[in-house]
Amino acid sequence: MGFERKRGKLSALNRLLRTGDASVFQATVGDLARLASVRYVITLDTDTRLPRDAGRELAGCMAHPLNRPRIDAKTRIVTGGHAVLQPRVTATLSDAQRSAFSRLLAGDAGIGPLAEDRATMLGTWAQRGTPADAKSIREGLSERAPELVLRTARGCDVDGEDRRGFAEARELAQASDLVLLCLGESTQMSGENASRSSIELPGVQEELALDVAAAGTPVVLLLSAGRPIAMERVEPKMNAILAIWQPGTRGALAIAEALLGRRSPSGRLAVTFPRTTGQIPIYHNMRPRARLGNQGAYQDIPTSPLYEFGHGLSYTSFDYGPIALSAPSVAPGKTLLAEVTVTNSGRRPAAETVFWFVHHPSASITQPIKELKHFEKAEIAAGASRTFRFTIETDRDLSFPDANGKPILDRGPIVLLAGPRRARFEVR
């Protein structure tokens, strides 16, 4: 899908993509909900139960005005809609990005097979809606930015070995200022009874991505899938990656809002992205390796994941201050207050999620590298700061089961982590 601009020079986003600084975006249900109905499970701060009809309305699958449901953006999001991966955009964008995709490339009539695929927007919830209810990525962009003229080249199918569309896709990429590459899984590849032995991009999509990237035009990858995708070879070639998952009937409009800079992505990954299929299993709360140094590590890839649990970027940046503790130690049965101040150091408001992890370095039974104990998401205005708090209850947050399932609380050091910061305290 090539976008020809009617006037003006390259947009702010296009210039940012050319800087080569990698970053990743992730939109959440919180962002999507402000736009329209979405199908992901959320938990409100009040009663989490929804009547059956209300659930259908939120799913956006019935024939009703889809913009009618309004969900408070400040409600507590449990399952996110769009995930963030790895790109090269760290600067702040303005609302002038309507022209950002002056020439944009994509797929089913564009580069990558999913740009005009309505069914993929529904994903495994297809029984709760039909493709006719959904909008494709291209349709969403056209509706939110009607002044853009779209040009497309399919490139390849989701699956299969047909490479005959590569040449057309490459030529369109070379003639464009910016490429939007829509790749991933089809509806049938995810959900119940849909296991795959490989989580790499199906078919020849990886080859297409590398071929398009070789054209030298900045590439934004929109990744649609129902699981993490291994992208060890593709990821370094992308200037930006927006994991859109399978967002539902109105997801394309939310995608367009994020791409055009009208909303700042704020989602965080709820699952770890491995580098390759062979790196599975890998997850944030794994136990530490028993062997020291590089012993037991992979010989051909780093031990770290491609993207870890909780990863996610936005169109601004956040700075974490030191973790402040109410006391250097805590007694069993007591509480300890932890605080961290987060500053929005960018130029536009955005939401940040603070994850609080703990680690027991000297527990009597080996404990995970880090365990998630609390999280909180909040909007922070540009240039403003907000203090996030976590009240640590020793029995709830620091105990663990013994061999008989009985909870025990070891005395000794505890490491507390929040963002890039960490602090230590003692259980005495």
Sequence and secondary structure as in RCSB ss.txt:
>XXXX:A:sequence
MGFERKRGKLSALNRLLRTGDASVFQATVGDLARLASVRYVITLDTDTRLPRDAGRELAGCMAHPLNRPRIDAKT
RIVTGGHAVLQPRVTATLSDAQRSAFSRLLAGDAGIGPLAEDRATMLGTWAQRGTPADAKSIREGLSERAPELVL
RTARGCDVDGEDRRGFAEARELAQASDLVLLCLGESTQMSGENASRSSIELPGVQEELALDVAAAGTPVVLLLSA
GRPIAMERVEPKMNAILAIWQPGTRGALAIAEALLGRRSPSGRLAVTFPRTTGQIPIYHNMRPRARLGNQGAYQD
IPTSPLYEFGHGLSYTSFDYGPIALSAPSVAPGKTLLAEVTVTNSGRRPAAETVFWFVHHPSASITQPIKELKHF
EKAEIAAGASRTFRFTIETDRDLSFPDANGKPILDRGPIVLLAGPRRARFEVR
>XXXX:A:secstr
 EEE SSSS  HHHHHHTT     B   HHHHHHHS   S    SS     HHHHHHHHT SSS TT     TTS
  SS SSEE   S  S   GGGGGTTSS   BTTBSSTTTT HHHHHGGGGGG  GGGS  HHHHHHHH TT EE
E    S SSS   TTHHHHHHHHHT S EEEEEE  GGGSSTT   S  B STTHHHHHHHHHTT S EEEEEE 
SS  B TTTGGG SEEEE     TTHHHHHHHHHTTSS      SS B SSGGG S  TT    SS TTTTS SS
S SS SB TT  B SS EEE   EES SEE TT EEEEEEEEEE SSS EEEEEEEEEE TT SS   S EEEEE
EEEEE TT EEEEEEEEEIIIII EE TTS EE   EEEEEEETTEEEEEEE 
